[in-house]
């Protein structure tokens, strides 16, 4: 797809905020989901507003390190969920939940340190070795798996409403929820394909508003007729704003920053806990490193500029690592580059770095605005599911397009792609205690091993053929010399 706005292009001032809000909507669901999952599992009290603030700060740090040349938003990383669980589990076992918040920050620092070390290695070793072990035949199917591995999340959300019963189960009829998801998806697709001017550039905003309106329609009918199965939108984020009366917090509220709780947990810190955090976070950073490369390879193919060369992998690693740490200081969640953001860039054709910067600033601003956060929290899963079907699908197709550059008539390439796709679609992953090697990382690692193994075998075969050809040539030259000598005699 041809870009409407390239990396250094600047949309009109009035349009930038709209484009930025669209980026925010694209990354919102996953970004605020991470603290929600951690709270549910550990009983902690992380907040969505702090996660949004941290994502904004992390993205700005990333943009600074990459010299404003890599248009992608950083959001809360799901890869570190197990590590975050262990941080709180250890803290709660010691009787101090605040220590868990300190653990999140120290853990992000350990992960950031891994990125710094890898950045230094890349700085001196270059990126050619990466291109050799991760050619298109490896990266292509891996990018496809990034999208396909998220398919279950998108489909699961598409049939789920926002209102839950006492057990936490959605009460909405899945068919009713899917209608809202379908409306959202169709509007996004139609606007992106046939839209003119602004409609083509903001398909996600239009789609989400259409799906949200449909969800509100069903919810109102459900409330009037007392039919829970029709109630999709949870209005409690709005009612909570005025539960204690209208005041300043109804409009503006300070996010619950992680470092505030972390400071209170300093008194309980001990070497054993620090060691536990290091073991939980450092290995995961190496796993996310593989996904980092896949994301930037994908984004490079979209903007048609190799980001591993300019601004350079060393800079993107530093930006991701330091940005992740900065984000965790405020929001508690280590950050990572988001496939949703890359998908948004690809579908809308808007790779403007100004849009990403504005989205980061907007994330910081809205984290203080109670009504805006209430709206974002009230968007039902089915509506975001409709959006994510298009986003994750586009990521998957982007990876498949990369494979076109490879000769699949060559069995070495064919089997490399096959191994990655089957392991990825099959959900292969490995868990060692609190450390999980994700499906994407597992598929990528096996793909690299398969490719290198087959490539080595192919080189031996080519060398044998070359030797045989040389031997035949030598024999022919010897025969010619003998004939020449006999003729001379």
Secondary structure in CASP SS format (residue, H / E / C, confidence):
PFRMAT SS
TARGET T0000
AUTHOR 0000-0000-0000
METHOD secondary structure of the structure
MODEL  1
X C 1.00
X C 1.00
X C 1.00
X C 1.00
X E 1.00
X C 1.00
X C 1.00
X C 1.00
X C 1.00
X C 1.00
X C 1.00
X C 1.00
X H 1.00
X H 1.00
X H 1.00
X H 1.00
X H 1.00
X H 1.00
X H 1.00
X H 1.00
X H 1.00
X H 1.00
X H 1.00
X H 1.00
X H 1.00
X H 1.00
X H 1.00
X H 1.00
X H 1.00
X H 1.00
X H 1.00
X H 1.00
X H 1.00
X H 1.00
X H 1.00
X H 1.00
X H 1.00
X H 1.00
X H 1.00
X H 1.00
X H 1.00
X H 1.00
X C 1.00
X C 1.00
X C 1.00
X C 1.00
X C 1.00
X H 1.00
X H 1.00
X H 1.00
X H 1.00
X H 1.00
X H 1.00
X H 1.00
X H 1.00
X H 1.00
X H 1.00
X H 1.00
X H 1.00
X H 1.00
X H 1.00
X H 1.00
X H 1.00
X H 1.00
X H 1.00
X C 1.00
X C 1.00
X C 1.00
X C 1.00
X C 1.00
X C 1.00
X C 1.00
X C 1.00
X E 1.00
X E 1.00
X E 1.00
X C 1.00
X H 1.00
X H 1.00
X H 1.00
X H 1.00
X H 1.00
X H 1.00
X H 1.00
X H 1.00
X H 1.00
X H 1.00
X H 1.00
X H 1.00
X H 1.00
X H 1.00
X H 1.00
X H 1.00
X C 1.00
X C 1.00
X C 1.00
X H 1.00
X H 1.00
X H 1.00
X H 1.00
X H 1.00
X H 1.00
X H 1.00
X H 1.00
X H 1.00
X H 1.00
X H 1.00
X H 1.00
X H 1.00
X H 1.00
X H 1.00
X H 1.00
X H 1.00
X H 1.00
X H 1.00
X H 1.00
X H 1.00
X H 1.00
X H 1.00
X H 1.00
X H 1.00
X H 1.00
X H 1.00
X H 1.00
X H 1.00
X C 1.00
X C 1.00
X H 1.00
X H 1.00
X H 1.00
X H 1.00
X H 1.00
X H 1.00
X C 1.00
X C 1.00
X H 1.00
X H 1.00
X H 1.00
X H 1.00
X H 1.00
X H 1.00
X H 1.00
X H 1.00
X H 1.00
X H 1.00
X H 1.00
X H 1.00
X H 1.00
X C 1.00
X C 1.00
X H 1.00
X H 1.00
X H 1.00
X H 1.00
X H 1.00
X H 1.00
X H 1.00
X H 1.00
X C 1.00
X C 1.00
X C 1.00
X C 1.00
X C 1.00
X E 1.00
X C 1.00
X C 1.00
X C 1.00
X C 1.00
X C 1.00
X E 1.00
X C 1.00
X C 1.00
X C 1.00
X H 1.00
X H 1.00
X H 1.00
X H 1.00
X H 1.00
X H 1.00
X H 1.00
X H 1.00
X H 1.00
X H 1.00
X H 1.00
X H 1.00
X H 1.00
X H 1.00
X H 1.00
X H 1.00
X H 1.00
X H 1.00
X H 1.00
X H 1.00
X H 1.00
X C 1.00
X C 1.00
X C 1.00
X H 1.00
X H 1.00
X H 1.00
X H 1.00
X C 1.00
X H 1.00
X H 1.00
X H 1.00
X H 1.00
X H 1.00
X H 1.00
X H 1.00
X H 1.00
X H 1.00
X H 1.00
X H 1.00
X H 1.00
X H 1.00
X H 1.00
X H 1.00
X H 1.00
X H 1.00
X H 1.00
X H 1.00
X H 1.00
X H 1.00
X H 1.00
X C 1.00
X C 1.00
X C 1.00
X H 1.00
X H 1.00
X H 1.00
X C 1.00
X C 1.00
X C 1.00
X C 1.00
X C 1.00
X H 1.00
X H 1.00
X H 1.00
X H 1.00
X H 1.00
X H 1.00
X H 1.00
X C 1.00
X C 1.00
X C 1.00
X C 1.00
X C 1.00
X H 1.00
X H 1.00
X H 1.00
X C 1.00
X E 1.00
X C 1.00
X C 1.00
X C 1.00
X C 1.00
X C 1.00
X H 1.00
X H 1.00
X H 1.00
X H 1.00
X H 1.00
X H 1.00
X H 1.00
X C 1.00
X H 1.00
X H 1.00
X H 1.00
X C 1.00
X C 1.00
X H 1.00
X H 1.00
X H 1.00
X H 1.00
X H 1.00
X H 1.00
X H 1.00
X H 1.00
X H 1.00
X H 1.00
X H 1.00
X H 1.00
X H 1.00
X H 1.00
X H 1.00
X H 1.00
X H 1.00
X H 1.00
X H 1.00
X H 1.00
X H 1.00
X H 1.00
X H 1.00
X H 1.00
X H 1.00
X H 1.00
X H 1.00
X H 1.00
X H 1.00
X H 1.00
X H 1.00
X H 1.00
X H 1.00
X C 1.00
X C 1.00
X C 1.00
X C 1.00
X H 1.00
X H 1.00
X H 1.00
X H 1.00
X H 1.00
X H 1.00
X H 1.00
X H 1.00
X H 1.00
X H 1.00
X H 1.00
X H 1.00
X H 1.00
X H 1.00
X H 1.00
X H 1.00
X H 1.00
X H 1.00
X H 1.00
X H 1.00
X H 1.00
X H 1.00
X H 1.00
X H 1.00
X C 1.00
X C 1.00
X C 1.00
X E 1.00
X E 1.00
X E 1.00
X C 1.00
X H 1.00
X H 1.00
X H 1.00
X H 1.00
X H 1.00
X H 1.00
X H 1.00
X H 1.00
X H 1.00
X H 1.00
X C 1.00
X E 1.00
X C 1.00
X C 1.00
X H 1.00
X H 1.00
X H 1.00
X H 1.00
X H 1.00
X H 1.00
X H 1.00
X H 1.00
X H 1.00
X H 1.00
X H 1.00
X H 1.00
X H 1.00
X H 1.00
X C 1.00
X C 1.00
X E 1.00
X H 1.00
X H 1.00
X H 1.00
X H 1.00
X H 1.00
X H 1.00
X H 1.00
X H 1.00
X H 1.00
X C 1.00
X C 1.00
X H 1.00
X H 1.00
X H 1.00
X H 1.00
X H 1.00
X H 1.00
X H 1.00
X H 1.00
X H 1.00
X H 1.00
X H 1.00
X H 1.00
X H 1.00
X H 1.00
X H 1.00
X H 1.00
X H 1.00
X H 1.00
X H 1.00
X H 1.00
X H 1.00
X H 1.00
X H 1.00
X C 1.00
X C 1.00
X C 1.00
X C 1.00
X C 1.00
X C 1.00
X C 1.00
X H 1.00
X H 1.00
X H 1.00
X H 1.00
X H 1.00
X H 1.00
X H 1.00
X H 1.00
X H 1.00
X H 1.00
X H 1.00
X H 1.00
X H 1.00
X H 1.00
X H 1.00
X C 1.00
X C 1.00
X C 1.00
X C 1.00
X E 1.00
X E 1.00
X E 1.00
X C 1.00
X C 1.00
X E 1.00
X E 1.00
X E 1.00
X C 1.00
X H 1.00
X H 1.00
X H 1.00
X H 1.00
X H 1.00
X H 1.00
X H 1.00
X H 1.00
X H 1.00
X H 1.00
X H 1.00
X H 1.00
X H 1.00
X H 1.00
X H 1.00
X H 1.00
X H 1.00
X H 1.00
X H 1.00
X H 1.00
X H 1.00
X H 1.00
X H 1.00
X H 1.00
X H 1.00
X H 1.00
X H 1.00
X H 1.00
X H 1.00
X H 1.00
X H 1.00
X H 1.00
X H 1.00
X H 1.00
X H 1.00
X H 1.00
X H 1.00
X H 1.00
X H 1.00
X H 1.00
X H 1.00
X H 1.00
X H 1.00
X H 1.00
X H 1.00
X H 1.00
X H 1.00
X H 1.00
X H 1.00
X H 1.00
X C 1.00
END
